[in-house]
């Protein structure tokens, strides 16, 4: 009887969700040729092509779309089985450092599932700017740190997503962008630095109308019409809109990375990292 490789299926699902072999390879820690070989083996086993290439991105064809949900279900069952038998050995206090916007938009979808699977692990979360979380005086207080890095920065972090940096506001309130009012996090925020550097290259006028380190505070200010901000696409809350306008400059991309400063509970840290990567890859 034929058997599908779960490893090949996981690679297939990752390529679908990230849109390309190179990005899938970065997430899975494999070279692009290795990813291509896995997809080729899966296609040969099924006797079907699964992708069509459009530019630099790989898009599923009809057969690929049909396989995608079935593959996700198989991987979920596989992962649930391992979690079921591993959860009893996971104990202790796990200290997570994470930027505010992801604590607001990402963690609520993780904490409940993580706590149900690992009830003996106490999750302690600290929200702060990435620069603060990674500082020499602070980083060793954490088992796991999720942080933002500029594309040109090289460090020991594990890249989990190369995300777009986008303009965010309330489309009903913000239709004119001259002069441009901004609500931003304090100095040291990578979003703030990128926004200011991009706007300095423009001729339009702008001002910072409100500063707050917390996403909920920025969101409230945006809803009051005080201005717009910039966020990683994956962290945009449902109540805000991604804005596009000729007067808003392109902001480029931002790296979302995981750091393990020296966890006292590496198994629990790995599981939490797995949850974070799984949610961001969706």
N, C-alpha and C positions, 0 to 999 in steps of 0.2 A: 504494500500500500504506500502511495506517495505521501510524503510529509513536508509541509512548508517549514522553512527556517524562520523562527521567530526573530532572529537577529536581522535577517533580510527584510522581514515585514516592518521591524522597527525603523530600519533605514528608509524604507519606502515611505512610511508615515512622516518621518522627519523631513524628507525631501518635499513632500506635498505641502507640509505646513510652513516650511521656510522658503519654498519656491526655487530651490536650486541645489545642485550637488555640492558646491563649495561651502555654502552656509551650513548644510547638513553635516559636512565633514568637520567643520569647526566645532559644532555642538557635540558631535559624537567622538571627536578626537581621532578622525581618520583622514587619510588623504583623499583628494577628489577622485583619483583613479580607483581607489578601493571602494568608494561609494558607487561609482559607475559599474564596477564589476558585480557588486551585490545586486544592483537593480537588473543588470543583464541576466544574472542567474535566475532571479525571480521571474523575469519575463520568459526565459527559456523554459522554466518549469511549468509555467501556466500556458505557454504557447501563444501569448498575447503581448503586444506592445502596450505600455501603460502610460507613457508620456509623449507629449509633443513639445518641442522647444520653440519658444517665442522670444526672440532676442536672447538675453542671458538667463531667462527664467524657464523652468520646466513646469508645464501645466499638464494635469492629468487629462487623458482622453476619456471616452465613455467607459472603457474597461477599467481604467485607473480609478475613476470616480466610484465605480461599483465595488472595487476592492477596498477602497479607503476605509469605509465605515466598518466593514467586516474585519479588516486588519486591526483597527483601533479596538474593537470588541475583544479580539483574541489577545491582544497585548494587555488590555485591562484585566482580563481573567487571569492571565499569567502573573501579572504584577500583584493582583489581590491575593493570590495563593501564597506568594512569597511573603507579603506583608502579614498575612494571617499567622504564619508560623514564626516570623521574626519578631513580632511586636512584643512578646513577653520578655525578650532579652534587652529591650531598650528602656533604660531608666536614667534618671538624673535631671539636671537643670541645663537647658540649652539656651544660650544667649545669642540672640540675633540682632544685628545692626542693619537698618534698612532706611532708605530715604523716605521722607514723609508721604510723598505722593503714592509710592508703592505700598506703604503700610495701609493707606486708605483704600486703594483700588485692588490690590493683589491679595493681601493677607486675609481679608474676610472670606475669600474663596478657598483658603488653605487651612486655616486654624481648626475649623470644625472637623474636617476629614483627618487631619494629622492627629488631633487629640483623641478621636475615636479609635484610631488604629494604635496609638501609642499613649495610653492613658497615664503611664508612669513617667512620662517625660514632661517636665514643667518648662513651658516656652516663655522666655523672658525677652521682650522686644523693646528696643530703643530706636527711636526715629531721630535722625539728624542729617545734616548735609554730608554728602559723600566725603568731602575734604576732611570733615571732623572725624568721621568713622574710621578713616584710613590713617589718621595722624599717629605718629609714633607713640604719643602719650595715651592713646585711646584704643587703638586697634586690638591690643592684646587682652582687652576686657571681653572680647567676643569669641564665640566658637565659629560663627559664620557671619560674614558681612556681604550684603548686596550693595554694590556701589556703581555710580556712573563715572565713566572715563571718556575723555576726548579721543577721537580716532587716532591721533598721532601719539598718544601716550602708550608706552610699552611698560608692562608690569607683570607681576606673577599671578594676576587674577585669571580666572577661567571665564572666557567670553561665552555668555549664554545667548546674547541677542545683540545684533547690530541694528539699532532701531532708528527710525526717522524722528527728528526733532521738529515738532509742528507748532503752529500758532493755534491758540485755544481761547475761546470766548463764548459769548452767548449771541448766536446769530441774529436774534430778534433785537438785541440792544446795540450791537456793534456792526454797523454797515458802512460807516465812514472812518477812514484811518488817517485823517490829516486835520489837526495834529494827532499823533498817536499817543494814547495814554496806556501806561504799562502797570501791571501789578506783578511784582517779582519777589522772589526769596532774597534774603540778605546777601551781602558780599561773601564770596566763597562758593556760591552756587554755580555749577557749570552751565545751567540754563541761562542764568542772568548774564554771565560773561559772554556767552555766545550771542545772545540777543543784542547786547550793547555793542559788541564788535561788529556785528552785521549792520546795525543801524547807523553806526558811525561812517559806514561806506556809502550811505544813502544821503540824498539831499533833503529829504523830508524832515519835519520837526517832530520831536517826541519828548516825553517826560515820564518820570516814574511817579505815579500818583499814590502808590500804596506798597508797603513792604511787609511780608509775613513769611515765616519759615514753614508754616503748616499749610497743607493743601486745602483743608477745610476753610481756613481764613482767606486764602486766595480765591477760592470758589465763591465765598460769600461776597467778596469785594467785586468780583466779576458780575455776579447776579445783581449787584446794586448799581452796575453801570460805570464802575470806576476805571475799567480798562480791560486789557487782554493780557495773556501770558504765553509762555512756551512750555511744552511738556514733551516727554517721550511719548510716541504714539500709543504704546502699550499701557501707559498710565493715565490716559485721559478718562475722567469720570463720565458716567452716562449722562449727567445733567448738563454737560458742557459740549460745545461743538468745535470741530476742527475747522479753522478758517483759512480760506485761500483768497488772495486779492493781489492785484499787481503792485500795490504799495507795500505789501508785506514781503520782505526778502526771504529767499530760501535759506533755511537754517542748517542744512546738512544732516549728519547722523550723529548718534551718540552710542557708545558701547555700554552695555549692561553686563556687569561682571560679578562673579562670586569669588570671595576670598576666604581662606581657612587659616586664620592666624596661628593655629595650634590647638585644636579642639581637645578638650578633655573627654568628649563623647563623640569620637569620629563616626561611629555607626549612626547615631541619631542625627549628626550633622549631615551625613551623606543622604539620609532619607529626606530631611527637610530640603536640602538642595535639589533632590529629585523632584519633590513636589513643586518647588519654585520653577524649575526648568520646564516641567510639564505644563504648568499653567501659562507661562510666557510663550511657549511654542505654539499655543492654540491659535 
